[in-house]
Amino acid sequence: MRIVIAGGHGQIALRLERLLATRGHGVAGIIRKPEQAEDLRAVGAEPVVLDLESASVGDVAAVLEGADAAVFAAGAGPGSGTARKETVDRDAAVLFADAAERAGVRRHLLVSSTGADPDHPGDDVFDVYLRAKGEAEVHVRSTSALDWTILRPGMLTNDPGTGLVLLAESTGRGPVPRDDVAAVLLELLNTPGTAGLTLNLISGSVPVAEAVKAVAAG
């Protein structure tokens, strides 16, 4: 498979790129800064320099052309203000989904967040973030040309992955290592039966492959 990942220099994306590359898949990561390219090459990914905040749908569709799957793992990141929550976490996710549709890339994964809700109240930065993620989810779900899966990880940590998770429509709140998020994304890419599902993810007691298989089985 060839997979294109938006937010290719993010902590989850770099982990996923390494997993994909070691399994022989072609993987490209969209990055904003040229100086990030070497980090992608180090994990076996092809860097593509493109600013999703200023790119057109056509620009992104050209990158996605011929891909088997698209993963949106971009985020404005900690320390960014409300404006970039909207331009990255919402608008760039919408752009990426529209570009995938134009390029004919059906399989689409969106990395969202526990608590994402377009009607989330409040004006603090985190409130705007959850609203932006929720609005991105609504758009992706409305794009009938996509076989989408939305993954909502809990509180992200840099602890070593355990390979044991709780993956379900509803999980409650909890932490999850970025290693395990990447492992779940890899398994979701290989499990088309998860299309159309919005899944929450926290640490748990079920091996990743079994957890994904269970949600695919319904």
C-alpha positions, 0 to 999 in steps of 0.5 A: 500500500501507499499511504499519505499522512498529513502532519507527517512530522507529528509524534504519532505520525512519525511512529506510524510512518516507521511502522508502515515502512518496516512492513514494506509499505510506501509512506509519504508525510506532508510537512510544513517545514523543509528542515523536518524532512530528514526526520521523515527519511530516518523513519523510512518516509518520503517527505512532502513539503506543503503547508495545509493552511495555504494549500488548495484542494488541488495541491493536496489532491496531487500529493494523494494521487495514486495513494491507497489510504490517507491519514490526517494526523496533523494538529496545531499543537500545544502552545498554539492559539485559537486561530490555528485550532481552526485553521489546522485542526478543522480547516486542514482536516476538511481540506484533506478529506476533500482532496482525498475525495478528488483524488479517489482515495477512499480509505481515510483515517482521521485522528481526532480527540476524546471529547470532540464535539462541534457544539462543545461550549466555552471559549478557552483554547481547549474548548475551541480545539474540541469544537474544531475537531468535532467540526472536522469529524462532521465533515468527514462523516458527510463525505460519502466517497470516503471509507472513513474511520475516526479515532479519538485517543485519550490523553496522549503520553510518551510512555512506552506502548504496551500493545494493550488497549480499550477501543470502543465507541465509548471508553470514558477518559484515560491516557494512552501512549502514542506508540499504541495510537500508532499501532492501532492506526496501522491495524485500522488501515489493514481492517476495512471493516472499521469504515464508518466507525468513530472509536475512542481509544485509551489504554486497556487490557486487549491486544491491539489486533484483537481490539480492532478485530472486535470493533470490525466484527461489531 
